[in-house]
Amino acid sequence: MLTMDRLFPRRAYSPARLVLSAVVLALVTCVVSTAGAAERPNVLVILVDDLGHGDLSCYGATDLKSPHVDRLATEGMRFTNFYANCPVCSPTRAALLTGRYQDMVGVQGVIRTHPDNNWGYLAEDAVLLPKVFGEAGYHTAIVGKWHLGLEAPNRPNDRGFDLFHGFLGDMMDDYYHHRRHDINYMRHNTEEIDPEGHATDLFTDWACTYLNERTGEDEPFFLYLAYNAPHTPIQPPEDWLARVREREPEMSEKRAKLVALIEHMDDGIGRVLHCLEQTGLAENTLVVFSSDNGGQLSAGANNGPLRDGKQSVYEGGLKVPTIVRWPGQIEPGTETDLRAMSMDIFPTVLAAVEVEAEHEIDGVSFLPTLRGEQQEPLRNEWFFRRREGGLRYGGKTIEAVIRGDWKLLQNSPFQPLELYNLKDDPQEQHDLSKTNRAVFNSLAASLRRQLQRYGTVPWQKPEE
């Protein structure tokens, strides 16, 4: 720490010397502080919606082109064993932004417009990533899909974001009309707006506008760019669909539309990365790319060899493509099989900027892995859960727990628990629940204990 004794030898100070010393100390401290702030990296987290584990070229897709996300992998680290916290939207977003299991912040299921079909409420005491970044001197912004609350106190600006430019709700019924149940949820901060254009293009443009505005600013930034693509409705721009049809004339209409929507989104991500470069921000920006859950099979998604997809706690619903790029810190073109999940992004990006969360979190930083260091497993047990309504779920939950190579799951609240060995059976084809009762009973007991822990947190809006 700088003091007058360190700046000047200890001696009897005259009043004039005391004043001079205080001025010099203040100036030097200001310079050091500003230099330290300038060196802190910016953070850009890109979260896409319902992207299948096999729906990028760098993850094995042969019928689509994703050059810009592929470039992130070429310039950074690709994860082969990354899990979303939940197989649907809101819970994973809550986990990413709080560093906690989603149930511990009240978001057990999808937050929706109508109370009779709403299965979560973001806890008042939940501490979100923008609040921690803001207290550390960062400017914070979200562009795109929020999906964690439609009114105060659970809008982005209420929960720590300096800027919100995007969509409050869950899904859009139309990528050009931007409505859900005929309600306009497009906002600039708290102001309702009605822009024209495809949602992917709008979010890309707004992200680039934000990056241009941050150029030359002393504050570093945290930008959370949450695309709603490639979520349904599968509605790519016509020119992008025409390109896919021309290139892949034998492809089914359903698959062609999804491929076009993904390629259009990839192009938008490329534009954002180009804006980072043009503004001179790229070299000092940590970029995280991930998806909120696996791809929706009924929409034509490809989850590679994994079983099932979105809504399911089989691997296809939970494993997601994830890439991190940080120039000068991550060796380009590397990959890792370290198991991590959405809520681990929270402590990782904080560790990267040398900020510690002062409250309880469940996430564990994987920064050592990003820097090429050996790292022990982040946790012994990994829990996944989702609550949902309708006749298929009845307001009940589905869940899973992984310990080592073993995975216990219940993919329907009306069906028995199933047990798989992921090392021997990564496609979850051989249920071992009847032949490995010791493992089954041990995992089932752990799952029950975790469910009891979740039961301490309300997940519906408090009565007024």
KAURTA-V183986 format. One record per pair of residues at least 24 apart in sequence whose C-alpha atoms are under 8 Angstrom apart, sorted by the first residue. I is the first residue (numbers start at 0). J is the second residue. D is the distance in Angstrom with one decimal. If there is no record, write none. Layout:
i->I j->J d->D
i->I j->J d->D
This chain:
i->1 j->28 d->7.2
i->33 j->217 d->7.7
i->36 j->217 d->7.3
i->36 j->218 d->7.1
i->36 j->219 d->7.3
i->37 j->217 d->6.5
i->37 j->218 d->7.4
i->37 j->219 d->7.1
i->38 j->283 d->7.9
i->39 j->219 d->6.8
i->39 j->283 d->7.8
i->39 j->352 d->5.9
i->40 j->219 d->6.7
i->40 j->283 d->5.0
i->40 j->284 d->5.3
i->40 j->285 d->6.6
i->40 j->351 d->7.8
i->40 j->352 d->6.3
i->41 j->219 d->5.2
i->41 j->220 d->5.0
i->41 j->221 d->6.0
i->41 j->280 d->8.0
i->41 j->283 d->6.2
i->41 j->284 d->4.5
i->41 j->285 d->6.1
i->42 j->220 d->6.3
i->42 j->221 d->4.7
i->42 j->222 d->6.3
i->42 j->284 d->5.5
i->42 j->285 d->4.9
i->42 j->286 d->6.1
i->42 j->287 d->8.0
i->42 j->348 d->7.3
i->43 j->221 d->5.9
i->43 j->222 d->4.8
i->43 j->223 d->6.0
i->43 j->224 d->7.2
i->43 j->284 d->6.9
i->43 j->285 d->6.1
i->43 j->286 d->4.8
i->43 j->287 d->6.3
i->44 j->221 d->7.9
i->44 j->222 d->6.3
i->44 j->223 d->4.9
i->44 j->224 d->6.1
i->44 j->286 d->5.8
i->44 j->287 d->4.7
i->44 j->288 d->6.1
i->45 j->223 d->6.2
i->45 j->224 d->4.8
i->45 j->225 d->5.8
i->45 j->226 d->7.6
i->45 j->286 d->7.4
i->45 j->287 d->6.0
i->45 j->288 d->4.8
i->45 j->289 d->6.5
i->46 j->223 d->7.6
i->46 j->224 d->6.3
i->46 j->225 d->4.7
i->46 j->226 d->6.3
i->46 j->288 d->6.0
i->46 j->289 d->5.1
i->46 j->290 d->5.3
i->46 j->291 d->6.7
i->47 j->225 d->5.9
i->47 j->226 d->5.0
i->47 j->227 d->6.3
i->47 j->228 d->6.2
i->47 j->229 d->7.3
i->47 j->288 d->7.9
i->47 j->289 d->6.4
i->47 j->290 d->4.7
i->47 j->291 d->6.5
i->48 j->88 d->7.5
i->48 j->225 d->7.8
i->48 j->226 d->6.4
i->48 j->227 d->5.2
i->48 j->228 d->5.4
i->48 j->229 d->5.7
i->48 j->230 d->5.5
i->48 j->290 d->5.7
i->48 j->291 d->5.6
i->48 j->292 d->7.1
i->49 j->228 d->7.5
i->49 j->229 d->6.0
i->49 j->230 d->5.5
i->49 j->290 d->6.4
i->49 j->291 d->6.3
i->49 j->292 d->5.4
i->49 j->293 d->5.4
i->49 j->294 d->4.6
i->49 j->295 d->6.4
i->49 j->309 d->7.0
i->50 j->229 d->6.3
i->50 j->230 d->7.9
i->50 j->290 d->5.9
i->50 j->291 d->7.8
i->50 j->292 d->6.9
i->50 j->293 d->5.8
i->50 j->294 d->4.8
i->50 j->295 d->7.9
i->50 j->300 d->7.5
i->50 j->319 d->7.4
i->50 j->320 d->7.8
i->51 j->292 d->7.8
i->51 j->293 d->4.8
i->51 j->294 d->3.7
i->51 j->295 d->7.3
i->51 j->300 d->5.8
i->51 j->301 d->5.4
i->51 j->302 d->4.7
i->51 j->303 d->7.8
i->51 j->308 d->7.7
i->51 j->315 d->7.8
i->51 j->319 d->6.7
i->51 j->320 d->7.6
i->52 j->293 d->6.3
i->52 j->294 d->7.0
i->52 j->301 d->6.8
i->52 j->302 d->4.5
i->52 j->303 d->6.2
i->52 j->315 d->7.3
i->52 j->318 d->6.5
i->52 j->319 d->5.0
i->52 j->320 d->5.3
i->53 j->301 d->5.2
i->53 j->302 d->4.6
i->53 j->303 d->4.5
i->53 j->320 d->7.9
i->54 j->300 d->7.0
i->54 j->301 d->5.6
i->54 j->302 d->6.9
i->54 j->303 d->7.9
i->58 j->320 d->7.3
i->59 j->303 d->7.5
i->62 j->247 d->7.6
i->62 j->258 d->7.9
i->63 j->258 d->6.0
i->63 j->262 d->7.1
i->64 j->262 d->6.3
i->65 j->261 d->7.8
i->65 j->262 d->6.0
i->65 j->265 d->5.7
i->65 j->266 d->7.8
i->66 j->265 d->7.3
i->67 j->265 d->6.0
i->67 j->266 d->6.7
i->67 j->268 d->6.7
i->67 j->269 d->5.0
i->68 j->265 d->6.4
i->68 j->268 d->7.3
i->68 j->269 d->7.4
i->71 j->322 d->6.8
i->71 j->323 d->7.2
i->71 j->324 d->6.1
i->72 j->322 d->6.0
i->72 j->323 d->7.4
i->72 j->324 d->7.4
i->72 j->331 d->7.6
i->72 j->332 d->6.1
i->72 j->333 d->7.7
i->73 j->331 d->5.9
i->73 j->332 d->4.4
i->73 j->333 d->7.6
i->74 j->324 d->6.2
i->74 j->326 d->7.8
i->74 j->330 d->7.5
i->74 j->331 d->4.2
i->74 j->332 d->5.5
i->75 j->322 d->6.9
i->75 j->323 d->5.6
i->75 j->324 d->4.1
i->75 j->325 d->6.6
i->75 j->326 d->7.8
i->75 j->329 d->5.9
i->75 j->330 d->6.3
i->75 j->331 d->4.5
i->75 j->332 d->5.5
i->75 j->333 d->6.4
i->76 j->322 d->5.6
i->76 j->323 d->5.3
i->76 j->324 d->6.4
i->76 j->329 d->6.9
i->76 j->330 d->7.2
i->76 j->331 d->6.6
i->76 j->332 d->6.1
i->76 j->333 d->4.7
i->76 j->334 d->5.0
i->76 j->335 d->7.2
i->76 j->369 d->7.0
i->77 j->320 d->7.9
i->77 j->321 d->6.2
i->77 j->322 d->4.6
i->77 j->323 d->6.7
i->77 j->332 d->7.7
i->77 j->333 d->6.4
i->77 j->334 d->4.5
i->77 j->335 d->6.4
i->78 j->320 d->6.9
i->78 j->321 d->5.5
i->78 j->322 d->6.1
i->78 j->334 d->5.7
i->78 j->335 d->5.2
i->78 j->336 d->6.1
i->78 j->337 d->7.3
i->79 j->320 d->7.2
i->79 j->321 d->7.7
i->79 j->334 d->7.2
i->79 j->335 d->6.2
i->79 j->336 d->5.2
i->79 j->337 d->7.7
i->80 j->318 d->6.9
i->80 j->319 d->8.0
i->80 j->335 d->7.7
i->80 j->336 d->5.2
i->80 j->337 d->6.2
i->80 j->338 d->5.0
i->80 j->339 d->6.9
i->81 j->318 d->5.7
i->81 j->319 d->5.9
i->81 j->320 d->6.9
i->81 j->321 d->6.5
i->81 j->337 d->7.7
i->81 j->338 d->5.6
i->81 j->339 d->5.0
i->81 j->340 d->5.5
i->81 j->341 d->7.9
i->82 j->292 d->8.0
i->82 j->317 d->5.3
i->82 j->318 d->4.4
i->82 j->319 d->5.7
i->82 j->338 d->7.5
i->82 j->339 d->6.2
i->82 j->340 d->4.5
i->82 j->341 d->6.5
i->83 j->290 d->7.3
i->83 j->291 d->5.9
i->83 j->292 d->5.4
i->83 j->293 d->8.0
i->83 j->317 d->5.2
i->83 j->318 d->6.1
i->83 j->319 d->6.3
i->83 j->340 d->5.5
i->83 j->341 d->5.2
i->84 j->291 d->7.9
i->84 j->292 d->7.9
i->84 j->317 d->7.2
i->84 j->340 d->6.1
i->84 j->341 d->5.6
i->84 j->342 d->6.9
i->84 j->382 d->7.9
i->84 j->383 d->6.0
i->84 j->384 d->7.9
i->85 j->291 d->7.6
i->85 j->292 d->6.5
i->85 j->312 d->7.7
i->85 j->316 d->8.0
i->85 j->317 d->6.4
i->85 j->383 d->5.9
i->85 j->384 d->6.2
i->85 j->385 d->6.4
i->86 j->291 d->7.4
i->86 j->292 d->4.8
i->86 j->293 d->6.5
i->86 j->308 d->7.9
i->86 j->309 d->5.3
i->86 j->310 d->4.9
i->86 j->311 d->5.9
i->86 j->312 d->6.4
i->86 j->316 d->5.0
i->86 j->317 d->5.3
i->86 j->385 d->7.3
i->87 j->291 d->6.8
i->87 j->292 d->5.8
i->87 j->309 d->6.5
i->87 j->310 d->5.7
i->87 j->385 d->7.7
i->88 j->146 d->7.7
i->88 j->169 d->7.9
i->88 j->291 d->5.8
i->88 j->292 d->6.9
i->89 j->146 d->5.9
i->89 j->147 d->6.1
i->89 j->169 d->7.9
i->90 j->385 d->7.7
i->91 j->291 d->5.7
i->91 j->292 d->7.5
i->91 j->341 d->6.7
i->91 j->342 d->7.8
i->92 j->146 d->7.8
i->92 j->147 d->7.6
i->92 j->291 d->6.8
i->93 j->121 d->7.7
i->93 j->147 d->7.1
i->94 j->341 d->6.4
i->94 j->342 d->4.8
i->95 j->341 d->5.1
i->95 j->342 d->4.4
i->95 j->343 d->7.3
i->95 j->344 d->6.3
i->95 j->345 d->6.1
i->96 j->127 d->5.2
i->96 j->128 d->5.2
i->96 j->129 d->8.0
i->96 j->342 d->7.3
i->96 j->345 d->6.5
i->97 j->125 d->6.8
i->97 j->126 d->5.9
i->97 j->127 d->4.7
i->97 j->128 d->6.0
i->97 j->342 d->7.0
i->97 j->345 d->6.7
i->97 j->360 d->7.5
i->98 j->341 d->7.9
i->98 j->342 d->4.3
i->98 j->343 d->6.2
i->98 j->344 d->7.2
i->98 j->345 d->4.9
i->98 j->346 d->6.7
i->98 j->360 d->5.4
i->98 j->361 d->6.0
i->98 j->362 d->5.0
i->99 j->342 d->5.8
i->99 j->360 d->5.1
i->99 j->361 d->4.7
i->99 j->362 d->6.0
i->100 j->342 d->7.0
i->100 j->361 d->6.4
i->100 j->362 d->8.0
i->102 j->453 d->5.6
i->102 j->456 d->7.1
i->102 j->458 d->7.6
i->103 j->453 d->5.9
i->103 j->456 d->6.0
i->104 j->456 d->7.0
i->104 j->458 d->7.9
i->105 j->456 d->6.0
i->105 j->457 d->5.7
i->105 j->458 d->4.2
i->105 j->459 d->7.4
i->106 j->458 d->6.1
i->107 j->384 d->7.2
i->107 j->385 d->5.6
i->107 j->386 d->5.5
i->107 j->458 d->6.7
i->108 j->385 d->5.4
i->108 j->386 d->4.7
i->108 j->387 d->6.0
i->109 j->386 d->7.8
i->109 j->387 d->7.3
i->110 j->146 d->6.7
i->110 j->147 d->6.4
i->110 j->148 d->6.8
i->110 j->169 d->7.3
i->111 j->168 d->7.2
i->111 j->169 d->6.5
i->112 j->149 d->7.5
i->112 j->168 d->7.5
i->116 j->388 d->6.6
i->118 j->386 d->6.5
i->118 j->387 d->6.4
i->118 j->388 d->7.7
i->118 j->394 d->8.0
i->118 j->458 d->7.1
i->118 j->459 d->7.0
i->119 j->458 d->4.9
i->119 j->459 d->5.7
i->119 j->460 d->7.9
i->120 j->147 d->7.6
i->120 j->148 d->7.3
i->120 j->457 d->8.0
i->120 j->458 d->5.2
i->120 j->459 d->5.2
i->120 j->460 d->5.7
i->121 j->147 d->6.6
i->121 j->148 d->7.2
i->121 j->153 d->6.9
i->121 j->458 d->7.4
i->122 j->457 d->7.8
i->122 j->458 d->7.7
i->123 j->152 d->7.8
i->126 j->158 d->7.9
i->127 j->158 d->6.7
i->127 j->159 d->7.0
i->128 j->159 d->7.9
i->128 j->345 d->6.7
i->129 j->158 d->7.5
i->129 j->159 d->5.1
i->129 j->160 d->5.5
i->129 j->221 d->7.4
i->130 j->158 d->7.0
i->130 j->159 d->4.5
i->130 j->160 d->7.1
i->131 j->356 d->7.1
i->132 j->221 d->7.2
i->132 j->349 d->7.9
i->133 j->159 d->7.2
i->135 j->354 d->7.2
i->136 j->218 d->6.5
i->136 j->219 d->7.5
i->137 j->218 d->5.6
i->137 j->219 d->5.2
i->137 j->220 d->5.1
i->137 j->221 d->6.5
i->138 j->218 d->6.2
i->138 j->219 d->6.3
i->138 j->220 d->4.6
i->138 j->221 d->6.2
i->139 j->220 d->5.7
i->139 j->221 d->4.8
i->139 j->222 d->6.0
i->140 j->220 d->7.8
i->140 j->221 d->6.3
i->140 j->222 d->4.9
i->140 j->223 d->6.2
i->141 j->165 d->7.5
i->141 j->222 d->5.8
i->141 j->223 d->4.7
i->141 j->224 d->5.9
i->141 j->225 d->7.4
i->142 j->202 d->6.1
i->142 j->205 d->6.8
i->142 j->206 d->6.2
i->142 j->222 d->7.5
i->142 j->223 d->6.3
i->142 j->224 d->4.9
i->142 j->225 d->6.2
i->143 j->202 d->5.6
i->143 j->224 d->5.9
i->143 j->225 d->4.7
i->143 j->226 d->5.5
i->143 j->227 d->7.1
i->144 j->168 d->7.1
i->144 j->169 d->7.4
i->144 j->225 d->5.2
i->144 j->226 d->6.1
i->144 j->227 d->6.0
i->145 j->169 d->7.6
i->145 j->225 d->7.4
i->155 j->188 d->7.8
i->156 j->188 d->6.5
i->156 j->189 d->7.6
i->162 j->187 d->7.8
i->162 j->188 d->5.9
i->163 j->187 d->5.7
i->163 j->188 d->4.6
i->163 j->189 d->7.9
i->164 j->188 d->6.1
i->164 j->202 d->8.0
i->164 j->205 d->7.1
i->165 j->202 d->7.0
i->170 j->227 d->7.2
i->170 j->230 d->7.4
i->170 j->231 d->7.5
i->171 j->232 d->7.6
i->172 j->232 d->6.6
i->173 j->232 d->6.7
i->173 j->234 d->7.7
i->174 j->198 d->5.3
i->174 j->199 d->7.9
i->174 j->232 d->7.6
i->174 j->234 d->6.7
i->197 j->236 d->7.5
i->198 j->227 d->7.8
i->199 j->226 d->6.6
i->199 j->227 d->7.4
i->199 j->228 d->6.8
i->199 j->263 d->7.9
i->199 j->264 d->6.4
i->199 j->267 d->7.0
i->200 j->267 d->6.7
i->202 j->226 d->7.0
i->203 j->267 d->5.5
i->203 j->268 d->7.1
i->203 j->270 d->7.2
i->203 j->271 d->6.4
i->206 j->271 d->6.7
i->207 j->270 d->7.8
i->207 j->271 d->5.8
i->207 j->274 d->5.9
i->210 j->274 d->6.9
i->210 j->275 d->6.8
i->210 j->278 d->7.4
i->211 j->274 d->7.4
i->211 j->278 d->6.4
i->214 j->278 d->6.0
i->214 j->279 d->7.7
i->214 j->280 d->7.4
i->228 j->260 d->7.0
i->228 j->261 d->7.1
i->228 j->264 d->6.6
i->229 j->257 d->7.0
i->229 j->260 d->6.0
i->229 j->261 d->5.9
i->229 j->264 d->7.6
i->231 j->298 d->7.3
i->233 j->257 d->5.9
i->233 j->260 d->6.8
i->233 j->298 d->7.3
i->234 j->260 d->6.7
i->235 j->259 d->5.8
i->235 j->260 d->4.5
i->235 j->263 d->7.2
i->236 j->260 d->7.6
i->236 j->263 d->7.8
i->239 j->263 d->6.6
i->253 j->298 d->6.8
i->253 j->299 d->5.9
i->254 j->298 d->7.5
i->254 j->299 d->5.0
i->254 j->300 d->7.4
i->257 j->298 d->7.2
i->257 j->299 d->6.5
i->257 j->300 d->7.2
i->281 j->326 d->7.9
i->282 j->325 d->7.6
i->282 j->326 d->5.6
i->282 j->327 d->7.9
i->283 j->325 d->7.6
i->283 j->326 d->7.1
i->284 j->325 d->6.4
i->284 j->326 d->7.6
i->285 j->323 d->7.4
i->285 j->324 d->5.9
i->285 j->325 d->4.6
i->285 j->326 d->7.6
i->286 j->323 d->5.6
i->286 j->324 d->5.1
i->286 j->325 d->6.4
i->287 j->321 d->7.4
i->287 j->322 d->6.0
i->287 j->323 d->4.5
i->287 j->324 d->6.6
i->288 j->320 d->8.0
i->288 j->321 d->5.4
i->288 j->322 d->5.1
i->288 j->323 d->6.3
i->289 j->319 d->6.8
i->289 j->320 d->5.8
i->289 j->321 d->4.4
i->289 j->322 d->6.7
i->290 j->319 d->5.8
i->290 j->320 d->6.6
i->290 j->321 d->7.2
i->291 j->319 d->7.6
i->291 j->341 d->8.0
i->292 j->316 d->5.9
i->292 j->317 d->5.6
i->292 j->318 d->7.1
i->292 j->319 d->6.2
i->293 j->317 d->5.6
i->293 j->318 d->6.2
i->293 j->319 d->5.8
i->304 j->426 d->6.7
i->305 j->425 d->7.3
i->305 j->426 d->5.4
i->306 j->426 d->5.5
i->306 j->427 d->6.7
i->311 j->410 d->6.3
i->312 j->383 d->7.3
i->312 j->384 d->7.8
i->312 j->397 d->7.3
i->312 j->398 d->6.6
i->312 j->399 d->6.4
i->312 j->408 d->7.0
i->312 j->409 d->7.7
i->312 j->410 d->5.9
i->313 j->408 d->7.7
i->313 j->410 d->7.3
i->313 j->427 d->7.5
i->314 j->426 d->7.6
i->314 j->427 d->7.9
i->323 j->369 d->7.8
i->328 j->369 d->7.6
i->328 j->370 d->6.0
i->329 j->369 d->5.7
i->329 j->370 d->5.4
i->329 j->371 d->7.2
i->330 j->370 d->7.4
i->330 j->371 d->7.4
i->335 j->368 d->7.8
i->337 j->368 d->7.8
i->337 j->376 d->7.2
i->338 j->376 d->7.1
i->338 j->377 d->7.4
i->339 j->365 d->7.6
i->339 j->377 d->7.0
i->379 j->403 d->7.1
i->382 j->446 d->7.6
i->382 j->449 d->7.9
i->399 j->446 d->7.7
i->400 j->442 d->7.1
i->400 j->446 d->6.5
i->402 j->442 d->7.8
i->407 j->439 d->7.1
i->407 j->442 d->6.6
i->407 j->443 d->7.3
